[in-house]
Structures are given as structure tokens and as C-alpha cells.
Amino acid sequence: MELVRFNNNLLLDLSMTIMKYEGSSIDLDIQYLFKHFDKRICIGTDHPEYSPKELEKRFIYFSKDISDEKKRNIAFLNISKFLGITLN
């Protein structure tokens, strides 16, 4: 995150990390990122390694104590803006 936080040309993709290290101390780091860096991170399924349902479960776990705005940022707004995709 330290590398990404001051570079607008970077976005931290937690897709593999959020799934691979479930139950480890990295979960605490991810919780911190969800609460404090919602505009600098994104997630995805990393399909076929993980299913959308598995990602949804983890996303719900990490986003239970954050605002809807932060949830939207992490779930789809950040990556959409980063890739220049307009959402209607």
C-alpha cells in the first residue's frame, strides 16, 4: 500500500490476497485497507481459482463495518475509474 498510496497511476488489486490468506494475520491488514484506503484498492474473483460467490463471502466479511460509499469504491468504482470505464 505504501507504494500505491502516493501514485495516482497505481491501484492495489487485492483479488488473490483477499482469498488466499483467509484466517491469517493478513486479514487484519486487509481490514485496515478497507477502512482507510478504499479509494486506492480493488478486488475481483481471480476466476477460475475462486468463484464470485467465494469472493462475495470475503467481501461481506471485510466490508461489514464500512460505509456503502467505501464498499462501492472497492467493489467496482475504483477499477472502473482506473480503466476509464463510464458507468451508467
Backbone atoms as SQL, in Angstrom:
CREATE TABLE atoms (id INTEGER PRIMARY KEY, chain TEXT, resi INTEGER, resn TEXT, atom TEXT, x REAL, y REAL, z REAL);
INSERT INTO atoms VALUES
  (1, 'A', 1, 'MET', 'N', 0.825, -1.191, 0.000),
  (2, 'A', 1, 'MET', 'CA', 0.000, 0.000, 0.000),
  (3, 'A', 1, 'MET', 'C', 0.866, 1.250, 0.000),
  (4, 'A', 2, 'GLU', 'N', 1.996, 1.185, 0.656),
  (5, 'A', 2, 'GLU', 'CA', 2.867, 2.368, 0.713),
  (6, 'A', 2, 'GLU', 'C', 3.331, 2.798, -0.674),
  (7, 'A', 3, 'LEU', 'N', 3.529, 1.865, -1.554),
  (8, 'A', 3, 'LEU', 'CA', 3.927, 2.192, -2.917),
  (9, 'A', 3, 'LEU', 'C', 2.765, 2.817, -3.688),
  (10, 'A', 4, 'VAL', 'N', 1.576, 2.322, -3.483),
  (11, 'A', 4, 'VAL', 'CA', 0.396, 2.739, -4.229),
  (12, 'A', 4, 'VAL', 'C', -0.184, 4.058, -3.729),
  (13, 'A', 5, 'ARG', 'N', -0.134, 4.282, -2.457),
  (14, 'A', 5, 'ARG', 'CA', -0.878, 5.404, -1.879),
  (15, 'A', 5, 'ARG', 'C', -0.513, 6.773, -2.422),
  (16, 'A', 6, 'PHE', 'N', 0.712, 6.973, -2.882),
  (17, 'A', 6, 'PHE', 'CA', 1.122, 8.290, -3.376),
  (18, 'A', 6, 'PHE', 'C', 1.310, 8.319, -4.896),
  (19, 'A', 7, 'ASN', 'N', 0.843, 7.289, -5.593),
  (20, 'A', 7, 'ASN', 'CA', 0.991, 7.244, -7.038),
  (21, 'A', 7, 'ASN', 'C', -0.385, 7.034, -7.670),
  (22, 'A', 8, 'ASN', 'N', -0.902, 8.072, -8.284),
  (23, 'A', 8, 'ASN', 'CA', -2.237, 8.002, -8.885),
  (24, 'A', 8, 'ASN', 'C', -2.318, 7.054, -10.071),
  (25, 'A', 9, 'ASN', 'N', -1.178, 6.614, -10.567),
  (26, 'A', 9, 'ASN', 'CA', -1.160, 5.684, -11.695),
  (27, 'A', 9, 'ASN', 'C', -1.199, 4.233, -11.243),
  (28, 'A', 10, 'LEU', 'N', -1.328, 3.990, -9.943),
  (29, 'A', 10, 'LEU', 'CA', -1.362, 2.635, -9.408),
  (30, 'A', 10, 'LEU', 'C', -2.628, 2.405, -8.591),
  (31, 'A', 11, 'LEU', 'N', -3.093, 1.164, -8.616),
  (32, 'A', 11, 'LEU', 'CA', -4.243, 0.718, -7.836),
  (33, 'A', 11, 'LEU', 'C', -3.876, -0.652, -7.290),
  (34, 'A', 12, 'LEU', 'N', -4.063, -0.867, -6.017),
  (35, 'A', 12, 'LEU', 'CA', -3.706, -2.143, -5.395),
  (36, 'A', 12, 'LEU', 'C', -4.851, -3.133, -5.567),
  (37, 'A', 13, 'ASP', 'N', -4.593, -4.201, -6.313),
  (38, 'A', 13, 'ASP', 'CA', -5.579, -5.246, -6.562),
  (39, 'A', 13, 'ASP', 'C', -5.398, -6.341, -5.518),
  (40, 'A', 14, 'LEU', 'N', -6.401, -6.510, -4.679),
  (41, 'A', 14, 'LEU', 'CA', -6.345, -7.496, -3.593),
  (42, 'A', 14, 'LEU', 'C', -7.002, -8.825, -3.958),
  (43, 'A', 15, 'SER', 'N', -7.292, -9.043, -5.231),
  (44, 'A', 15, 'SER', 'CA', -8.067, -10.209, -5.664),
  (45, 'A', 15, 'SER', 'C', -7.523, -11.534, -5.143),
  (46, 'A', 16, 'MET', 'N', -6.269, -11.806, -5.335),
  (47, 'A', 16, 'MET', 'CA', -5.695, -13.072, -4.885),
  (48, 'A', 16, 'MET', 'C', -5.458, -13.050, -3.373),
  (49, 'A', 17, 'THR', 'N', -4.952, -11.969, -2.873),
  (50, 'A', 17, 'THR', 'CA', -4.612, -11.865, -1.451),
  (51, 'A', 17, 'THR', 'C', -5.827, -12.047, -0.557),
  (52, 'A', 18, 'ILE', 'N', -6.949, -11.432, -0.938),
  (53, 'A', 18, 'ILE', 'CA', -8.150, -11.492, -0.110),
  (54, 'A', 18, 'ILE', 'C', -8.652, -12.927, 0.040),
  (55, 'A', 19, 'MET', 'N', -8.364, -13.766, -0.971),
  (56, 'A', 19, 'MET', 'CA', -8.834, -15.151, -0.954),
  (57, 'A', 19, 'MET', 'C', -7.788, -16.123, -0.395),
  (58, 'A', 20, 'LYS', 'N', -6.571, -15.952, -0.778),
  (59, 'A', 20, 'LYS', 'CA', -5.521, -16.935, -0.489),
  (60, 'A', 20, 'LYS', 'C', -5.150, -17.022, 0.987),
  (61, 'A', 21, 'TYR', 'N', -5.194, -15.919, 1.690),
  (62, 'A', 21, 'TYR', 'CA', -4.676, -15.885, 3.063),
  (63, 'A', 21, 'TYR', 'C', -5.769, -15.807, 4.123),
  (64, 'A', 22, 'GLU', 'N', -6.935, -16.351, 3.808),
  (65, 'A', 22, 'GLU', 'CA', -8.050, -16.332, 4.757),
  (66, 'A', 22, 'GLU', 'C', -7.638, -16.968, 6.088),
  (67, 'A', 23, 'GLY', 'N', -7.938, -16.265, 7.172),
  (68, 'A', 23, 'GLY', 'CA', -7.634, -16.772, 8.509),
  (69, 'A', 23, 'GLY', 'C', -6.243, -16.442, 8.996),
  (70, 'A', 24, 'SER', 'N', -5.443, -15.787, 8.172),
  (71, 'A', 24, 'SER', 'CA', -4.085, -15.424, 8.582),
  (72, 'A', 24, 'SER', 'C', -4.069, -13.994, 9.131),
  (73, 'A', 25, 'SER', 'N', -2.917, -13.568, 9.591),
  (74, 'A', 25, 'SER', 'CA', -2.770, -12.202, 10.103),
  (75, 'A', 25, 'SER', 'C', -2.945, -11.166, 8.997),
  (76, 'A', 26, 'ILE', 'N', -2.866, -11.590, 7.761),
  (77, 'A', 26, 'ILE', 'CA', -3.062, -10.666, 6.636),
  (78, 'A', 26, 'ILE', 'C', -4.501, -10.154, 6.615),
  (79, 'A', 27, 'ASP', 'N', -5.430, -10.919, 7.163),
  (80, 'A', 27, 'ASP', 'CA', -6.820, -10.447, 7.266),
  (81, 'A', 27, 'ASP', 'C', -6.892, -9.106, 7.996),
  (82, 'A', 28, 'LEU', 'N', -6.088, -8.928, 9.016),
  (83, 'A', 28, 'LEU', 'CA', -6.082, -7.658, 9.754),
  (84, 'A', 28, 'LEU', 'C', -5.601, -6.515, 8.863),
  (85, 'A', 29, 'ASP', 'N', -4.597, -6.792, 8.049),
  (86, 'A', 29, 'ASP', 'CA', -4.099, -5.780, 7.116),
  (87, 'A', 29, 'ASP', 'C', -5.170, -5.407, 6.097),
  (88, 'A', 30, 'ILE', 'N', -5.881, -6.397, 5.588),
  (89, 'A', 30, 'ILE', 'CA', -6.929, -6.146, 4.609),
  (90, 'A', 30, 'ILE', 'C', -8.065, -5.342, 5.242),
  (91, 'A', 31, 'GLN', 'N', -8.429, -5.654, 6.472),
  (92, 'A', 31, 'GLN', 'CA', -9.457, -4.874, 7.174),
  (93, 'A', 31, 'GLN', 'C', -9.034, -3.414, 7.275),
  (94, 'A', 32, 'TYR', 'N', -7.781, -3.188, 7.584),
  (95, 'A', 32, 'TYR', 'CA', -7.254, -1.827, 7.689),
  (96, 'A', 32, 'TYR', 'C', -7.346, -1.121, 6.328),
  (97, 'A', 33, 'LEU', 'N', -6.964, -1.821, 5.273),
  (98, 'A', 33, 'LEU', 'CA', -7.027, -1.226, 3.939),
  (99, 'A', 33, 'LEU', 'C', -8.458, -0.874, 3.552),
  (100, 'A', 34, 'PHE', 'N', -9.400, -1.737, 3.850),
  (101, 'A', 34, 'PHE', 'CA', -10.809, -1.459, 3.541),
  (102, 'A', 34, 'PHE', 'C', -11.276, -0.209, 4.276),
  (103, 'A', 35, 'LYS', 'N', -10.851, -0.018, 5.494),
  (104, 'A', 35, 'LYS', 'CA', -11.307, 1.128, 6.293),
  (105, 'A', 35, 'LYS', 'C', -10.616, 2.435, 5.924),
  (106, 'A', 36, 'HIS', 'N', -9.342, 2.370, 5.516),
  (107, 'A', 36, 'HIS', 'CA', -8.551, 3.593, 5.364),
  (108, 'A', 36, 'HIS', 'C', -8.073, 3.894, 3.952),
  (109, 'A', 37, 'PHE', 'N', -8.125, 2.946, 3.050),
  (110, 'A', 37, 'PHE', 'CA', -7.615, 3.172, 1.698),
  (111, 'A', 37, 'PHE', 'C', -8.615, 2.724, 0.637),
  (112, 'A', 38, 'ASP', 'N', -9.872, 2.948, 0.876),
  (113, 'A', 38, 'ASP', 'CA', -10.930, 2.479, -0.029),
  (114, 'A', 38, 'ASP', 'C', -10.833, 3.075, -1.430),
  (115, 'A', 39, 'LYS', 'N', -10.134, 4.185, -1.600),
  (116, 'A', 39, 'LYS', 'CA', -10.011, 4.795, -2.925),
  (117, 'A', 39, 'LYS', 'C', -8.765, 4.332, -3.665),
  (118, 'A', 40, 'ARG', 'N', -7.993, 3.454, -3.044),
  (119, 'A', 40, 'ARG', 'CA', -6.737, 3.020, -3.660),
  (120, 'A', 40, 'ARG', 'C', -6.654, 1.514, -3.861),
  (121, 'A', 41, 'ILE', 'N', -7.755, 0.783, -3.566),
  (122, 'A', 41, 'ILE', 'CA', -7.734, -0.677, -3.699),
  (123, 'A', 41, 'ILE', 'C', -8.917, -1.156, -4.543),
  (124, 'A', 42, 'CYS', 'N', -8.792, -2.372, -5.066),
  (125, 'A', 42, 'CYS', 'CA', -9.889, -3.001, -5.802),
  (126, 'A', 42, 'CYS', 'C', -9.819, -4.509, -5.577),
  (127, 'A', 43, 'ILE', 'N', -10.897, -5.181, -5.940),
  (128, 'A', 43, 'ILE', 'CA', -10.954, -6.641, -5.821),
  (129, 'A', 43, 'ILE', 'C', -11.614, -7.238, -7.051),
  (130, 'A', 44, 'GLY', 'N', -11.384, -8.519, -7.250),
  (131, 'A', 44, 'GLY', 'CA', -12.020, -9.283, -8.316),
  (132, 'A', 44, 'GLY', 'C', -11.979, -10.754, -7.922),
  (133, 'A', 45, 'THR', 'N', -12.537, -11.610, -8.746),
  (134, 'A', 45, 'THR', 'CA', -12.656, -13.014, -8.364),
  (135, 'A', 45, 'THR', 'C', -11.385, -13.819, -8.565),
  (136, 'A', 46, 'ASP', 'N', -10.518, -13.415, -9.483),
  (137, 'A', 46, 'ASP', 'CA', -9.385, -14.237, -9.901),
  (138, 'A', 46, 'ASP', 'C', -9.876, -15.583, -10.412),
  (139, 'A', 47, 'HIS', 'N', -11.018, -15.550, -11.083),
  (140, 'A', 47, 'HIS', 'CA', -11.615, -16.743, -11.686),
  (141, 'A', 47, 'HIS', 'C', -10.637, -17.349, -12.689),
  (142, 'A', 48, 'PRO', 'N', -10.417, -18.617, -12.741),
  (143, 'A', 48, 'PRO', 'CA', -11.225, -19.692, -12.177),
  (144, 'A', 48, 'PRO', 'C', -10.749, -20.185, -10.816),
  (145, 'A', 49, 'GLU', 'N', -9.695, -19.582, -10.262),
  (146, 'A', 49, 'GLU', 'CA', -9.215, -20.029, -8.955),
  (147, 'A', 49, 'GLU', 'C', -10.270, -19.890, -7.873),
  (148, 'A', 50, 'TYR', 'N', -11.027, -18.804, -7.939),
  (149, 'A', 50, 'TYR', 'CA', -12.060, -18.542, -6.943),
  (150, 'A', 50, 'TYR', 'C', -13.337, -18.113, -7.641),
  (151, 'A', 51, 'SER', 'N', -14.461, -18.488, -7.077),
  (152, 'A', 51, 'SER', 'CA', -15.755, -18.158, -7.678),
  (153, 'A', 51, 'SER', 'C', -16.242, -16.792, -7.189),
  (154, 'A', 52, 'PRO', 'N', -17.168, -16.184, -7.932),
  (155, 'A', 52, 'PRO', 'CA', -17.775, -14.940, -7.464),
  (156, 'A', 52, 'PRO', 'C', -18.426, -15.100, -6.088),
  (157, 'A', 53, 'LYS', 'N', -19.023, -16.240, -5.818),
  (158, 'A', 53, 'LYS', 'CA', -19.671, -16.482, -4.519),
  (159, 'A', 53, 'LYS', 'C', -18.637, -16.471, -3.387),
  (160, 'A', 54, 'GLU', 'N', -17.479, -17.079, -3.634),
  (161, 'A', 54, 'GLU', 'CA', -16.417, -17.089, -2.624),
  (162, 'A', 54, 'GLU', 'C', -15.920, -15.666, -2.356),
  (163, 'A', 55, 'LEU', 'N', -15.750, -14.895, -3.415),
  (164, 'A', 55, 'LEU', 'CA', -15.312, -13.504, -3.254),
  (165, 'A', 55, 'LEU', 'C', -16.362, -12.699, -2.504),
  (166, 'A', 56, 'GLU', 'N', -17.624, -12.910, -2.841),
  (167, 'A', 56, 'GLU', 'CA', -18.704, -12.186, -2.162),
  (168, 'A', 56, 'GLU', 'C', -18.654, -12.430, -0.657),
  (169, 'A', 57, 'LYS', 'N', -18.429, -13.660, -0.254),
  (170, 'A', 57, 'LYS', 'CA', -18.343, -14.003, 1.169),
  (171, 'A', 57, 'LYS', 'C', -17.213, -13.223, 1.853),
  (172, 'A', 58, 'ARG', 'N', -16.063, -13.188, 1.210),
  (173, 'A', 58, 'ARG', 'CA', -14.925, -12.468, 1.787),
  (174, 'A', 58, 'ARG', 'C', -15.176, -10.959, 1.792),
  (175, 'A', 59, 'PHE', 'N', -15.771, -10.435, 0.716),
  (176, 'A', 59, 'PHE', 'CA', -16.059, -9.009, 0.640),
  (177, 'A', 59, 'PHE', 'C', -17.025, -8.596, 1.742),
  (178, 'A', 60, 'ILE', 'N', -18.053, -9.375, 1.974),
  (179, 'A', 60, 'ILE', 'CA', -19.011, -9.085, 3.049),
  (180, 'A', 60, 'ILE', 'C', -18.299, -9.073, 4.395),
  (181, 'A', 61, 'TYR', 'N', -17.408, -10.020, 4.599),
  (182, 'A', 61, 'TYR', 'CA', -16.657, -10.096, 5.853),
  (183, 'A', 61, 'TYR', 'C', -15.842, -8.821, 6.087),
  (184, 'A', 62, 'PHE', 'N', -15.112, -8.383, 5.080),
  (185, 'A', 62, 'PHE', 'CA', -14.245, -7.216, 5.249),
  (186, 'A', 62, 'PHE', 'C', -14.993, -5.891, 5.222),
  (187, 'A', 63, 'SER', 'N', -16.161, -5.852, 4.626),
  (188, 'A', 63, 'SER', 'CA', -16.864, -4.582, 4.478),
  (189, 'A', 63, 'SER', 'C', -17.988, -4.374, 5.483),
  (190, 'A', 64, 'LYS', 'N', -18.095, -5.250, 6.475),
  (191, 'A', 64, 'LYS', 'CA', -19.234, -5.153, 7.395),
  (192, 'A', 64, 'LYS', 'C', -19.268, -3.862, 8.214),
  (193, 'A', 65, 'ASP', 'N', -18.138, -3.239, 8.461),
  (194, 'A', 65, 'ASP', 'CA', -18.114, -2.028, 9.292),
  (195, 'A', 65, 'ASP', 'C', -17.694, -0.780, 8.518),
  (196, 'A', 66, 'ILE', 'N', -17.885, -0.783, 7.196),
  (197, 'A', 66, 'ILE', 'CA', -17.526, 0.402, 6.419),
  (198, 'A', 66, 'ILE', 'C', -18.767, 0.940, 5.699),
  (199, 'A', 67, 'SER', 'N', -18.680, 2.175, 5.257),
  (200, 'A', 67, 'SER', 'CA', -19.819, 2.839, 4.608),
  (201, 'A', 67, 'SER', 'C', -20.106, 2.228, 3.234),
  (202, 'A', 68, 'ASP', 'N', -21.308, 2.458, 2.757),
  (203, 'A', 68, 'ASP', 'CA', -21.690, 1.992, 1.424),
  (204, 'A', 68, 'ASP', 'C', -20.798, 2.628, 0.351),
  (205, 'A', 69, 'GLU', 'N', -20.418, 3.881, 0.551),
  (206, 'A', 69, 'GLU', 'CA', -19.539, 4.552, -0.403),
  (207, 'A', 69, 'GLU', 'C', -18.209, 3.817, -0.518),
  (208, 'A', 70, 'LYS', 'N', -17.620, 3.442, 0.606),
  (209, 'A', 70, 'LYS', 'CA', -16.350, 2.713, 0.588),
  (210, 'A', 70, 'LYS', 'C', -16.520, 1.338, -0.058),
  (211, 'A', 71, 'LYS', 'N', -17.633, 0.695, 0.196),
  (212, 'A', 71, 'LYS', 'CA', -17.908, -0.604, -0.432),
  (213, 'A', 71, 'LYS', 'C', -17.953, -0.471, -1.947),
  (214, 'A', 72, 'ARG', 'N', -18.647, 0.539, -2.436),
  (215, 'A', 72, 'ARG', 'CA', -18.746, 0.754, -3.882),
  (216, 'A', 72, 'ARG', 'C', -17.379, 1.055, -4.492),
  (217, 'A', 73, 'ASN', 'N', -16.593, 1.865, -3.788),
  (218, 'A', 73, 'ASN', 'CA', -15.242, 2.177, -4.283),
  (219, 'A', 73, 'ASN', 'C', -14.438, 0.902, -4.503),
  (220, 'A', 74, 'ILE', 'N', -14.401, 0.073, -3.492),
  (221, 'A', 74, 'ILE', 'CA', -13.586, -1.143, -3.531),
  (222, 'A', 74, 'ILE', 'C', -14.147, -2.154, -4.529),
  (223, 'A', 75, 'ALA', 'N', -15.454, -2.320, -4.542),
  (224, 'A', 75, 'ALA', 'CA', -16.088, -3.353, -5.362),
  (225, 'A', 75, 'ALA', 'C', -16.024, -3.062, -6.862),
  (226, 'A', 76, 'PHE', 'N', -16.213, -1.780, -7.262),
  (227, 'A', 76, 'PHE', 'CA', -16.250, -1.529, -8.701),
  (228, 'A', 76, 'PHE', 'C', -15.865, -0.120, -9.143),
  (229, 'A', 77, 'LEU', 'N', -16.065, 0.896, -8.323),
  (230, 'A', 77, 'LEU', 'CA', -15.797, 2.259, -8.789),
  (231, 'A', 77, 'LEU', 'C', -14.319, 2.511, -9.054),
  (232, 'A', 78, 'ASN', 'N', -13.456, 2.057, -8.171),
  (233, 'A', 78, 'ASN', 'CA', -12.023, 2.314, -8.356),
  (234, 'A', 78, 'ASN', 'C', -11.500, 1.716, -9.652),
  (235, 'A', 79, 'ILE', 'N', -11.824, 0.455, -9.903),
  (236, 'A', 79, 'ILE', 'CA', -11.318, -0.183, -11.121),
  (237, 'A', 79, 'ILE', 'C', -11.956, 0.431, -12.359),
  (238, 'A', 80, 'SER', 'N', -13.217, 0.834, -12.265),
  (239, 'A', 80, 'SER', 'CA', -13.879, 1.481, -13.400),
  (240, 'A', 80, 'SER', 'C', -13.197, 2.794, -13.754),
  (241, 'A', 81, 'LYS', 'N', -12.931, 3.612, -12.746),
  (242, 'A', 81, 'LYS', 'CA', -12.246, 4.883, -12.971),
  (243, 'A', 81, 'LYS', 'C', -10.834, 4.648, -13.502),
  (244, 'A', 82, 'PHE', 'N', -10.125, 3.702, -12.928),
  (245, 'A', 82, 'PHE', 'CA', -8.755, 3.407, -13.310),
  (246, 'A', 82, 'PHE', 'C', -8.680, 2.990, -14.782),
  (247, 'A', 83, 'LEU', 'N', -9.655, 2.225, -15.243),
  (248, 'A', 83, 'LEU', 'CA', -9.678, 1.743, -16.628),
  (249, 'A', 83, 'LEU', 'C', -10.413, 2.688, -17.581),
  (250, 'A', 84, 'GLY', 'N', -10.982, 3.776, -17.023),
  (251, 'A', 84, 'GLY', 'CA', -11.690, 4.741, -17.851),
  (252, 'A', 84, 'GLY', 'C', -13.025, 4.245, -18.359),
  (253, 'A', 85, 'ILE', 'N', -13.665, 3.382, -17.568),
  (254, 'A', 85, 'ILE', 'CA', -14.974, 2.833, -17.929),
  (255, 'A', 85, 'ILE', 'C', -16.064, 3.703, -17.315),
  (256, 'A', 86, 'THR', 'N', -16.966, 4.205, -18.133),
  (257, 'A', 86, 'THR', 'CA', -18.069, 5.019, -17.645),
  (258, 'A', 86, 'THR', 'C', -19.231, 4.114, -17.263),
  (259, 'A', 87, 'LEU', 'N', -19.724, 4.290, -16.060),
  (260, 'A', 87, 'LEU', 'CA', -20.865, 3.501, -15.578),
  (261, 'A', 87, 'LEU', 'C', -22.125, 4.335, -15.673),
  (262, 'A', 88, 'ASN', 'N', -23.174, 3.751, -16.186),
  (263, 'A', 88, 'ASN', 'CA', -24.454, 4.464, -16.306),
  (264, 'A', 88, 'ASN', 'C', -25.447, 3.909, -15.331);
